Amino acid sequence: MCSQDDFGYIKQLFHGSVVRIDVYDISLFLNDLPVDFGNGFYTTPKLEEALAWGRRKNPYEIVLNEYDLDIDAIKKLSVKVFKTTDFEWFNFVLKCRKNNLRPKEYDLIIGPVAAYPDYELMQQYDSGDIDKKDVEQELKLSPDRFTQVVFCTEVSKAALTLLSAEHVKLKGNNNERG
């Protein structure tokens, strides 16, 4: 169980895609590549991060799906919240990415997005080139990250309501709307 404090500002979520994604259409097992928290439906409370995710699928035009998150509904779920990029977060992401799995004990996972330097750190740690102390030191230097909210089970999807699905034309190399 979790409290309102675990979610703070998270009420509105976004998902950048090339299609409208209604809640009943959400597939929890679409990720063929290793991702931070394993298979699931990835959303973010940050509009600019959703635009960046969508840009990876189509650099010119995306569909920005906007969802409302029912805080009362998620209080009844098994939720894992990572507030910082600490060693627990690092080890969790490493296991999910290495094994391309979704931890079965959680309905919803919330936490920072891993960045390129983290992947290098994971390789070094996994190969034994650095130890936990080295990882913790590097993570202290890590910049602020966007938050991702991952829906891992069918029951977790019930906490989402699609508010809108807007076609967005992108321009330039940044995430400006056209």
C-alpha positions as CSV (number, residue, x, y, z in Angstrom):
1,M,0.0,0.0,0.0
2,C,1.1,3.6,-0.5
3,S,0.2,7.1,0.6
4,Q,-0.6,10.3,-1.1
5,D,2.9,11.5,-0.3
6,D,4.4,8.8,-2.5
7,F,2.9,10.5,-5.6
8,G,3.1,14.2,-4.8
9,Y,2.4,16.0,-8.0
10,I,1.6,12.9,-10.1
11,K,-2.0,13.1,-11.2
12,Q,-1.8,13.8,-14.9
13,L,0.3,11.4,-17.1
14,F,1.4,11.4,-20.7
15,H,2.5,8.8,-23.2
16,G,4.1,9.7,-26.6
17,S,3.2,7.3,-29.4
18,V,2.2,7.2,-33.0
19,V,-1.3,6.1,-32.1
20,R,-4.1,6.9,-29.7
21,I,-3.9,4.4,-26.8
22,D,-7.2,3.9,-25.0
23,V,-6.9,2.3,-21.6
24,Y,-8.4,-1.0,-22.7
25,D,-5.9,-1.1,-25.6
26,I,-2.9,-0.9,-23.4
27,S,-0.6,-3.9,-23.8
28,L,1.7,-4.6,-20.8
29,F,4.0,-6.8,-22.8
30,L,5.1,-4.7,-25.8
31,N,8.7,-4.0,-24.8
32,D,11.0,-6.3,-26.9
33,L,14.0,-4.4,-25.7
34,P,15.2,-4.2,-22.1
35,V,13.7,-1.2,-20.3
36,D,14.2,0.3,-16.8
37,F,11.4,-1.4,-14.9
38,G,10.6,-4.3,-17.2
39,N,7.6,-4.9,-19.4
40,G,4.7,-2.6,-18.8
41,F,2.9,0.6,-20.0
42,Y,5.3,3.5,-19.5
43,T,4.0,7.0,-18.8
44,T,5.5,10.2,-17.4
45,P,4.1,13.3,-15.6
46,K,6.4,15.4,-17.7
47,L,5.0,16.6,-21.1
48,E,8.5,17.1,-22.5
49,E,9.6,13.6,-21.7
50,A,6.5,12.1,-23.4
51,L,7.3,14.2,-26.5
52,A,10.8,12.9,-26.5
53,W,9.6,9.3,-26.2
54,G,7.2,9.8,-29.1
55,R,10.0,11.4,-31.2
56,R,11.9,8.1,-31.0
57,K,9.0,6.5,-32.8
58,N,8.4,9.3,-35.3
59,P,10.5,12.4,-35.4
60,Y,7.9,14.5,-37.2
61,E,4.5,13.7,-35.7
62,I,3.2,11.9,-32.7
63,V,0.1,11.3,-30.7
64,L,0.3,12.7,-27.3
65,N,-1.9,10.6,-25.0
66,E,-2.9,12.3,-21.8
67,Y,-4.3,10.3,-18.8
68,D,-5.8,11.1,-15.4
69,L,-4.4,8.9,-12.6
70,D,-6.9,7.9,-9.9
71,I,-4.8,8.3,-6.7
72,D,-7.5,6.4,-4.6
73,A,-7.3,3.4,-7.0
74,I,-3.6,3.1,-6.8
75,K,-3.6,3.2,-3.0
76,K,-5.0,-0.3,-3.2
77,L,-2.2,-1.6,-5.4
78,S,1.2,-3.0,-4.8
79,V,3.4,0.0,-5.7
80,K,7.2,0.4,-5.7
81,V,8.4,4.0,-5.5
82,F,12.0,5.0,-6.1
83,K,12.4,8.7,-5.1
84,T,16.1,8.9,-6.0
85,T,18.8,7.3,-8.1
86,D,20.2,5.3,-5.2
87,F,21.8,1.9,-5.2
88,E,18.4,0.1,-4.7
89,W,17.1,1.9,-7.9
90,F,20.3,1.1,-9.8
91,N,20.2,-2.6,-8.9
92,F,16.5,-2.9,-9.7
93,V,17.0,-1.3,-13.1
94,L,20.1,-3.5,-13.8
95,K,18.1,-6.7,-13.1
96,C,15.2,-5.6,-15.2
97,R,17.4,-4.6,-18.1
98,K,19.7,-7.6,-17.9
99,N,16.9,-10.1,-17.7
100,N,14.3,-8.2,-19.7
101,L,11.7,-9.0,-17.0
102,R,8.9,-7.4,-15.2
103,P,9.0,-7.8,-11.4
104,K,5.8,-9.7,-10.6
105,E,5.4,-8.4,-7.1
106,Y,4.4,-4.8,-8.2
107,D,1.3,-3.5,-10.0
108,L,2.9,-0.1,-10.5
109,I,6.5,1.2,-10.4
110,I,7.4,4.9,-10.1
111,G,10.9,6.2,-10.4
112,P,13.7,8.1,-12.2
113,V,14.5,7.3,-15.9
114,A,17.9,5.8,-16.4
115,A,20.3,7.8,-18.6
116,Y,23.2,6.8,-20.9
117,P,25.9,7.1,-18.2
118,D,23.9,4.7,-16.0
119,Y,24.1,2.0,-18.7
120,E,27.9,2.3,-18.8
121,L,27.9,2.1,-15.0
122,M,25.7,-1.0,-15.1
123,Q,28.1,-2.7,-17.5
124,Q,31.1,-1.9,-15.3
125,Y,29.3,-3.1,-12.2
126,D,28.0,-6.2,-13.8
127,S,31.4,-7.1,-15.1
128,G,33.0,-6.6,-11.7
129,D,35.1,-3.6,-12.8
130,I,33.6,-1.4,-10.1
131,D,31.9,-2.1,-6.7
132,K,28.8,-0.9,-4.9
133,K,30.7,2.0,-3.3
134,D,31.8,3.2,-6.7
135,V,28.3,3.0,-8.0
136,E,26.9,4.9,-5.0
137,Q,29.5,7.7,-5.5
138,E,28.7,8.0,-9.2
139,L,24.9,8.1,-8.5
140,K,25.4,11.0,-6.1
141,L,26.8,13.0,-9.0
142,S,23.9,12.1,-11.3
143,P,21.7,14.9,-12.6
144,D,18.0,15.2,-11.9
145,R,15.9,12.8,-13.9
146,F,12.5,12.6,-15.4
147,T,10.0,10.4,-13.6
148,Q,8.5,7.4,-15.2
149,V,5.3,5.7,-14.0
150,V,5.0,2.1,-15.3
151,F,1.7,0.1,-15.2
152,C,2.7,-3.5,-14.8
153,T,-0.6,-5.4,-14.3
154,E,-4.0,-5.5,-15.8
155,V,-5.5,-4.3,-12.5
156,S,-3.2,-1.2,-12.5
157,K,-4.7,0.0,-15.8
158,A,-8.0,0.6,-14.1
159,A,-6.4,3.6,-12.3
160,L,-6.0,5.4,-15.7
161,T,-8.6,7.4,-17.7
162,L,-7.7,8.7,-21.2
163,L,-8.4,12.4,-21.2
164,S,-7.1,13.2,-24.8
165,A,-5.1,12.0,-27.7
166,E,-3.7,14.9,-29.6
167,H,-1.8,14.8,-32.9
168,V,1.4,16.8,-32.4
169,K,3.7,18.0,-35.2
170,L,7.3,18.2,-34.0
171,K,9.9,20.6,-35.3
172,G,13.6,20.8,-35.0
173,N,15.8,18.6,-32.9
174,N,14.1,19.5,-29.7
175,N,10.7,18.7,-28.5
176,E,8.9,21.9,-29.7
177,R,5.5,21.6,-31.1
178,G,5.1,22.6,-34.7
